């Protein structure tokens, strides 16, 4: 039914739906340098991994639509509205990123 492929594709994009039926997507380390998702009303949501590469699998910081973003998740509605999520990647974790409620 395609569910297994969806569980692979979304985390490869940098988002992960932890609980079916919930609108929260955890932000994960993307496999791709850039991915574009076409959402509601043809709005594009882009996920860009800056400094991505072998070994640089840890998110150091994030920017959503040009503003610092300190949460480790997105809501489905944020994706549908379109915009850009930029993730700065490195080889060591930033334990201060993604801890904001």
Steps between C-alpha positions, in 0.01 A plus 500: 500500500799728481535561872849353527623721218347808666681420825827491302443798272393754763797446735730517196351844436576610856159459667355203684136440597541340842137415563244416228208740514701777667599813309846528659809415294834466677792665320766243414831489320413508128655270243479763227659845466163641393147372471190686381155393617200635309219547750163666517407733216830424324707660775856370519672408825876456462738326738863597444793335676798736518844337542344159443735214424652179629528523875308827528180345627427721801277806484680802647232762437186557298337795329136503393417762240815693584448505879678291763295191583580323826230232505577143396166458322265655246125487471339375181337842450842667494601271215175566309550877527825472306836649583855388566655303783878536498699255710868560584676166526825397674687193622421557869162552668390837634331401824343846529307481174145369493438520872244783489144387572 
